[in-house]
Amino acid sequence: MNRTQRDGLLLIIIAAAGYSFFAIFTKFVYDNSTFGPLDILVWRFLISTPITWGAMAWLRRTQPASVERLPRGRLITMGLLFGVVAMVAFFAVERLPVSLYTVLIYTYPAMVAIGAIAFGERLSGHAWLALGLTLVGVVLTVPNLFNGFEGVDPLGVVLVLANAASYALYILLSGRVVRGVKNLAAASAWSITGSFVYVVLLIAFRAVRGDATIIPPNLNVWAGLIGLSAISTVIPIFAFYAGMSRLGAARASIISMLEPVLTLVWAVVIQRESLQAVQILGAGFILASVVLLQLRREPPPRAVLDDAPSVAG
């Protein structure tokens, strides 16, 4: 392994570790405030957008300027869609344990495979096998699925699956928008700017109603929001794309599978959550399906999936 590959490996690990704290930071904010999902949505992009453009300004000073023309309008539109993805995620994390959310959200690669059919793409036998593994994994991960969801918020399960479906749609569409784009960091900055539109709309809507935007009430909440915005949004985006440029998309995607594993570790260690043996088995099925989709894909879906940064990106 040469220096470029080592640097790429380190960058992808940094990205996966940053993304793995997404649900942890979100739960931390919920536990230390009266914030709702929309409040976290506002503050996430209110903090991450200027940090992103500040990082872009620094990159322009240290690297040669890119003359590539970006499809800014379409990138901003994808940012609007990602804002919806993030909003649904916050509603889901509010109702579910971090561990269960993490496992179920990783049904999205199988949903991407299903969505590829709607775009006229054929699925290989490996893709169908991965889909089957995912469905089995979902059933095992929610052991009370057929027993009235005892102990599990059914709306939370619906929301996280909707989160996975909306993220799958985001990947399918954004994969086509960024196809051929080389300056992916700048593309991500424009996409985050699209998500920032929700900040403006929500603040304006509350002002019209006479409601003030909730200010973080204490240092714990500020720390959680800054962590969510910087550690689980901005840093992973730049680290992933920098690592991908050194390792290639396929290898970067496989290494990024550390993300759900790390999140489950944080859920047990930090959140003091516990997993049943059957849930661990279900998580194994879902992660196996993700790895299978990363290792063996048809060319068209590969172009779509390889350009996707992360579920929390």
Secondary structure, 3 states (H helix, E strand, C coil): CCHHHHHHHHHHHHHHHHHHCHHHHHHHHHHCCCCCHHHHHHHHHHHHHHHHHHHHHHHHHHCCCCCCCCCHHHHHHHHHHHHHHHHHHHHHHHHCCHHHHHHHHCCHHHHHHHHHHHCCCCCCHHHHHHHHHHHHHHHHHCCCCCCCCCCCCHHHHHHHHHHHHHHHHHHHHHHHHCCCCCCHHHHHHHHHHHHHHHHHHHHHHHHHHCCCCCCCCCHHHHHHHHHHHHHHHHHHHHHHHHHHHHHCHHHHHHHCCHHHHHHHHHHHHCCCCCCCHHHHHHHHHHHHHHHHHHHCCCHHHHHHHHCCCCCCC
